[in-house]
Amino acid sequence: MQGKCGLFFTSYKGEAQIFQSGFQKIMIVLLIMALCVAPFALNSYLVSVMNQIFIAVIAAVSLNLLTGMCGQISLGHGAFLGVGAYAAGQCTLHGVPFPLAILAGGLVTAMVGMVFGIPSLRLKGIYLAIATLAAQLVLEYFFLHGGALTGGSNGLLLESPQIFGFTFDTEGRMYFLLFFCAAMALLMVSNIMRSKHGRAFISIRDFYLSAEIVGVNLFWYKLIAFGVSSFLAGVAGGLWGHYTGYISAEQFNIGLSISYLAMVVIGGLGSVIGSVFGAIFITLLPEVLNGVANGLGAFFPDVTQYIVALREGVFGLVLILFLIYEPEGLAHRWKLIKAYWKLYPFAH
């Protein structure tokens, strides 16, 4: 229950609630309302940026479930998005309704992810990372030489998604579809973390030997983590493919996997809200750099090309600075801010 000086719980069920106070529920309702109004107030460019953020949120929270919550490092997440994109794309090209195609893409990716997750029984840490990197390289090769399944170097052209005859052929229409999918992904992972499976994931991450001693089946739960994470990654990939209308092997390279890993590190490992913060930060960073380059280009015409060339360097520098000065991510900083204002003006 909520008191004048904080939150007090009389049961584990109350403490495990996603929104633990009336204030939090009111704020989330206001946030949803603001996001629903946003596409009508923003221009097409900003709506497209929001759409990219929604897709990144789904992919980031799926990787955070595997790496941040279960402790299984993955460098092949970008390729798993590609599996979902190609699988969902082939389904829609063969007449499968869009919602079923997205689910089929997620299920196919889940099976592929579980296959590559089998080495997690005996591999840990950097060795597991290398194994998932091998999965990334194998899948990249398949995307490029998959023949009719992937379109090879030509890729696949996809039409705008349709649901019950309604076509999502504009940025504004895609906004609501992607917003709904991102919200469902966050709700799904939040509920998983409140279940016995989520507690098993955390126990494996923190100390797997103790988890095994108390009866946690390490191999089974690691496979579940790979499966659920890959399923959400496949959904994100299917949405991305239908949003852009084109799928190619170059879109799902190792750079994409590193970007998603950076999202969960910067946002906060093991935090659902951290996945959102990380997705927003990494998606907006290139846009901010482009804005700075265009602004300075009006006064210094030659500086634009240098800023564009330094983009990757800035990305790496930002990641290093976060690891040094904010290793627990933006989610930790958000907790500190909330704790400060909760007791204001008596915070110390």
C-alpha positions as CSV (number, residue, x, y, z in Angstrom):
1,M,0.0,0.0,0.0
2,Q,1.0,3.6,-0.4
3,G,1.6,5.8,2.6
4,K,2.5,9.5,3.1
5,C,6.2,8.7,3.4
6,G,6.7,5.9,0.9
7,L,5.5,2.5,-0.2
8,F,4.8,-0.3,2.3
9,F,3.9,-3.8,1.3
10,T,2.2,-6.6,3.3
11,S,2.5,-9.3,0.6
12,Y,5.0,-10.4,-2.0
13,K,2.2,-10.1,-4.6
14,G,1.9,-6.4,-3.9
15,E,5.6,-5.9,-4.0
16,A,5.8,-7.6,-7.4
17,Q,3.3,-5.3,-9.1
18,I,4.6,-3.6,-12.2
19,F,3.1,-0.3,-11.1
20,Q,3.2,-0.2,-7.4
21,S,1.5,3.1,-6.6
22,G,-1.4,5.2,-7.8
23,F,1.0,7.9,-8.9
24,Q,2.9,5.6,-11.2
25,K,-0.4,4.4,-12.8
26,I,-1.5,8.0,-13.4
27,M,1.9,8.8,-15.0
28,I,1.9,5.8,-17.3
29,V,-1.6,6.7,-18.5
30,L,-0.5,10.3,-19.2
31,L,2.6,8.9,-21.0
32,I,0.4,6.7,-23.2
33,M,-1.9,9.5,-24.0
34,A,1.0,11.7,-24.9
35,L,2.5,9.1,-27.2
36,C,-0.9,8.6,-28.9
37,V,-1.2,12.3,-29.6
38,A,2.5,12.6,-30.7
39,P,2.1,11.6,-34.4
40,F,-0.5,14.3,-34.9
41,A,1.8,17.0,-33.4
42,L,5.1,15.9,-35.0
43,N,6.3,16.1,-38.5
44,S,6.9,13.0,-40.7
45,Y,10.7,12.9,-40.0
46,L,10.2,12.9,-36.2
47,V,7.5,10.3,-36.5
48,S,9.9,8.1,-38.5
49,V,12.5,8.5,-35.7
50,M,9.9,7.4,-33.2
51,N,9.1,4.4,-35.3
52,Q,12.8,3.4,-35.3
53,I,12.9,3.8,-31.5
54,F,9.9,1.5,-31.1
55,I,11.6,-1.3,-33.2
56,A,14.9,-0.7,-31.3
57,V,13.0,-1.0,-27.9
58,I,11.7,-4.5,-28.9
59,A,15.1,-5.7,-30.0
60,A,16.9,-4.1,-27.0
61,V,14.5,-5.6,-24.4
62,S,14.8,-9.0,-26.0
63,L,18.6,-8.9,-25.8
64,N,18.4,-7.5,-22.2
65,L,16.3,-10.6,-21.3
66,L,19.1,-12.8,-22.5
67,T,22.2,-10.9,-21.5
68,G,21.2,-8.6,-18.7
69,M,18.8,-10.9,-16.9
70,C,20.1,-14.4,-17.7
71,G,23.8,-13.5,-18.1
72,Q,24.2,-15.1,-21.5
73,I,26.3,-12.8,-23.7
74,S,25.2,-12.7,-27.4
75,L,26.9,-11.0,-30.3
76,G,24.5,-12.5,-32.9
77,H,21.3,-10.6,-32.1
78,G,21.4,-8.6,-35.3
79,A,21.4,-11.8,-37.3
80,F,18.4,-13.1,-35.3
81,L,16.5,-10.0,-36.4
82,G,17.4,-10.9,-40.0
83,V,16.0,-14.4,-39.5
84,G,12.7,-12.9,-38.4
85,A,12.7,-10.4,-41.2
86,Y,13.2,-13.0,-43.9
87,A,10.8,-15.5,-42.4
88,A,8.0,-12.9,-41.9
89,G,8.7,-11.5,-45.4
90,Q,8.5,-14.9,-47.1
91,C,5.2,-15.5,-45.2
92,T,3.6,-12.3,-46.4
93,L,4.9,-12.8,-49.9
94,H,3.1,-16.2,-50.0
95,G,-0.2,-14.7,-48.8
96,V,0.0,-15.3,-45.1
97,P,-1.8,-12.5,-43.1
98,F,0.5,-10.0,-41.5
99,P,-0.1,-10.8,-37.8
100,L,0.4,-14.5,-38.5
101,A,3.5,-13.8,-40.5
102,I,5.0,-11.8,-37.7
103,L,4.3,-14.6,-35.2
104,A,5.7,-17.1,-37.7
105,G,8.9,-15.0,-38.1
106,G,9.2,-14.9,-34.3
107,L,8.8,-18.7,-33.9
108,V,11.3,-19.5,-36.6
109,T,13.8,-17.2,-35.0
110,A,13.1,-18.8,-31.6
111,M,14.0,-22.2,-33.0
112,V,17.1,-20.9,-34.7
113,G,18.1,-19.1,-31.5
114,M,17.6,-22.2,-29.4
115,V,19.8,-24.2,-31.8
116,F,22.6,-21.7,-31.4
117,G,21.9,-21.5,-27.7
118,I,22.7,-25.2,-27.2
119,P,26.5,-24.4,-26.6
120,S,25.5,-22.3,-23.6
121,L,25.4,-25.5,-21.5
122,R,29.2,-25.7,-21.6
123,L,30.3,-22.3,-22.7
124,K,30.2,-19.1,-20.6
125,G,31.5,-15.6,-20.8
126,I,33.8,-14.7,-23.7
127,Y,33.6,-18.3,-25.1
128,L,29.8,-18.0,-25.4
129,A,30.2,-14.6,-27.0
130,I,32.5,-16.1,-29.6
131,A,30.0,-18.9,-30.3
132,T,27.2,-16.3,-30.8
133,L,29.6,-14.3,-33.0
134,A,30.0,-17.5,-35.1
135,A,26.2,-17.7,-35.4
136,Q,26.2,-14.1,-36.6
137,L,28.7,-14.9,-39.4
138,V,26.9,-18.1,-40.4
139,L,23.6,-16.4,-40.7
140,E,25.1,-13.5,-42.6
141,Y,26.5,-15.9,-45.1
142,F,23.1,-17.6,-45.4
143,F,21.4,-14.3,-45.9
144,L,23.7,-13.5,-48.8
145,H,23.7,-16.9,-50.4
146,G,20.2,-18.1,-49.5
147,G,18.9,-18.1,-53.1
148,A,15.2,-17.7,-53.4
149,L,14.6,-17.7,-49.6
150,T,16.6,-14.5,-49.0
151,G,16.9,-13.0,-52.5
152,G,20.7,-13.2,-52.3
153,S,22.4,-9.9,-52.8
154,N,19.2,-8.4,-54.3
155,G,17.2,-8.9,-51.1
156,L,13.4,-9.0,-50.8
157,L,10.9,-6.3,-51.6
158,L,7.9,-6.2,-49.2
159,E,4.6,-4.5,-49.3
160,S,3.1,-2.4,-46.5
161,P,1.5,-4.5,-43.8
162,Q,-2.3,-5.0,-43.8
163,I,-4.6,-6.0,-40.9
164,F,-8.2,-6.7,-41.7
165,G,-8.0,-4.7,-44.9
166,F,-6.4,-1.7,-43.2
167,T,-3.0,-0.8,-44.8
168,F,-0.2,0.7,-42.7
169,D,1.3,2.6,-45.6
170,T,2.3,5.9,-43.9
171,E,4.6,6.9,-41.1
172,G,1.6,7.8,-38.9
173,R,-0.2,4.5,-39.4
174,M,3.0,2.5,-38.8
175,Y,3.6,4.5,-35.6
176,F,0.5,3.1,-33.9
177,L,1.3,-0.5,-35.0
178,L,4.9,-0.3,-33.8
179,F,3.9,1.5,-30.6
180,F,1.4,-1.3,-29.7
181,C,4.0,-4.0,-30.5
182,A,6.7,-2.3,-28.4
183,A,4.3,-1.9,-25.4
184,M,3.3,-5.6,-25.7
185,A,7.0,-6.6,-25.7
186,L,7.8,-4.5,-22.6
187,L,4.8,-5.9,-20.8
188,M,5.7,-9.5,-21.8
189,V,9.3,-9.2,-20.5
190,S,8.1,-7.4,-17.3
191,N,5.7,-10.3,-16.6
192,I,8.4,-12.9,-17.3
193,M,10.7,-11.3,-14.8
194,R,8.0,-11.5,-12.2
195,S,7.5,-15.3,-12.8
196,K,9.5,-18.2,-11.6
197,H,11.3,-18.3,-15.0
198,G,12.5,-14.7,-14.4
199,R,13.8,-15.6,-10.9
200,A,15.6,-18.6,-12.4
201,F,17.2,-16.4,-15.1
202,I,18.5,-14.0,-12.4
203,S,19.8,-16.9,-10.3
204,I,21.7,-18.3,-13.2
205,R,23.2,-14.8,-13.9
206,D,24.2,-14.1,-10.4
207,F,25.7,-17.5,-9.4
208,Y,24.9,-20.5,-11.6
209,L,26.3,-23.1,-9.2
210,S,24.0,-22.1,-6.4
211,A,21.1,-22.1,-8.8
212,E,21.9,-25.6,-10.0
213,I,22.2,-26.8,-6.4
214,V,18.7,-25.6,-5.5
215,G,17.2,-27.4,-8.5
216,V,17.3,-24.9,-11.4
217,N,17.8,-26.8,-14.6
218,L,20.5,-24.6,-16.2
219,F,20.4,-26.0,-19.7
220,W,16.6,-25.8,-19.9
221,Y,16.3,-22.3,-18.6
222,K,19.2,-21.1,-20.8
223,L,17.4,-22.5,-23.8
224,I,14.2,-20.8,-22.7
225,A,16.0,-17.5,-22.4
226,F,17.5,-17.9,-25.9
227,G,14.1,-18.9,-27.3
228,V,12.1,-16.0,-25.8
229,S,14.8,-13.5,-26.6
230,S,15.1,-14.8,-30.2
231,F,11.3,-14.7,-30.6
232,L,11.1,-11.0,-29.7
233,A,14.1,-10.3,-31.9
234,G,12.3,-12.1,-34.8
235,V,9.2,-10.0,-34.2
236,A,11.4,-6.8,-34.3
237,G,13.1,-8.0,-37.5
238,G,9.7,-8.7,-39.1
239,L,8.4,-5.3,-38.2
240,W,11.6,-3.7,-39.4
241,G,11.4,-5.4,-42.8
242,H,7.8,-4.5,-43.4
243,Y,8.4,-0.9,-42.2
244,T,11.3,-0.3,-44.6
245,G,9.7,-2.4,-47.4
246,Y,13.1,-3.9,-48.2
247,I,15.3,-6.6,-46.7
248,S,19.0,-7.2,-47.5
249,A,21.9,-9.0,-45.9
250,E,23.7,-5.7,-45.2
251,Q,21.1,-4.6,-42.8
252,F,21.8,-7.3,-40.3
253,N,25.5,-7.3,-39.9
254,I,27.7,-7.4,-36.8
255,G,27.5,-3.7,-36.4
256,L,23.8,-4.0,-35.7
257,S,24.5,-6.6,-33.0
258,I,27.0,-4.3,-31.3
259,S,24.5,-1.5,-31.4
260,Y,21.9,-3.5,-29.6
261,L,24.5,-4.7,-27.0
262,A,25.4,-1.0,-26.5
263,M,21.8,-0.2,-25.9
264,V,21.5,-2.6,-23.0
265,V,24.8,-1.6,-21.5
266,I,24.1,2.1,-21.7
267,G,20.5,1.7,-20.6
268,G,21.2,-0.7,-17.8
269,L,21.8,-4.5,-17.8
270,G,18.9,-6.4,-16.3
271,S,16.4,-3.5,-16.5
272,V,13.3,-3.3,-18.7
273,I,13.2,0.5,-18.4
274,G,16.9,0.6,-19.1
275,S,16.2,-1.1,-22.5
276,V,13.9,1.8,-23.4
277,F,16.5,4.4,-22.3
278,G,19.2,2.7,-24.2
279,A,17.1,2.3,-27.4
280,I,16.2,6.0,-27.3
281,F,19.8,7.1,-26.6
282,I,21.5,5.0,-29.4
283,T,18.7,5.8,-31.9
284,L,18.9,9.6,-31.3
285,L,22.7,9.8,-31.1
286,P,23.2,9.7,-34.9
287,E,20.3,12.1,-35.4
288,V,21.8,14.6,-33.0
289,L,25.2,14.3,-34.7
290,N,23.6,14.9,-38.0
291,G,21.9,17.9,-36.6
292,V,25.1,19.3,-35.2
293,A,26.9,18.7,-38.5
294,N,24.2,20.5,-40.5
295,G,24.2,23.4,-38.0
296,L,27.9,23.8,-38.1
297,G,27.9,23.3,-41.9
298,A,26.2,26.6,-42.3
299,F,29.2,28.4,-40.8
300,F,32.0,26.0,-41.5
301,P,31.3,24.2,-44.8
302,D,34.2,21.7,-44.4
303,V,33.4,20.6,-40.9
304,T,30.4,18.5,-41.9
305,Q,32.4,15.8,-43.6
306,Y,34.7,15.5,-40.6
307,I,31.8,15.1,-38.1
308,V,30.2,12.4,-40.3
309,A,33.5,10.6,-40.4
310,L,33.9,10.8,-36.7
311,R,30.4,9.4,-36.0
312,E,31.6,5.9,-35.2
313,G,34.3,7.2,-33.1
314,V,31.9,9.3,-31.1
315,F,29.7,6.2,-30.7
316,G,32.6,4.3,-29.2
317,L,33.7,7.2,-27.0
318,V,30.1,7.5,-25.6
319,L,30.1,3.8,-24.8
320,I,33.5,4.0,-23.0
321,L,32.4,7.0,-21.0
322,F,29.3,5.2,-19.8
323,L,31.3,2.1,-18.8
324,I,33.6,4.3,-16.7
325,Y,31.2,6.9,-15.2
326,E,27.8,5.2,-15.3
327,P,28.5,1.4,-15.4
328,E,25.0,0.6,-14.2
329,G,23.4,2.5,-17.0
330,L,20.8,5.2,-17.4
331,A,18.3,3.1,-15.4
332,H,20.4,3.5,-12.3
333,R,20.6,7.2,-12.8
334,W,16.8,7.3,-13.2
335,K,16.4,5.4,-9.9
336,L,18.6,8.0,-8.1
337,I,16.6,10.8,-9.5
338,K,13.3,9.2,-8.4
339,A,14.8,8.5,-4.9
340,Y,15.9,12.2,-4.6
341,W,12.5,13.7,-5.5
342,K,10.6,11.1,-3.5
343,L,11.9,12.7,-0.3
344,Y,12.3,16.3,-1.5
345,P,12.9,18.7,0.1
346,F,14.4,16.4,2.8
347,A,16.6,14.4,0.5
348,H,20.2,14.2,1.5
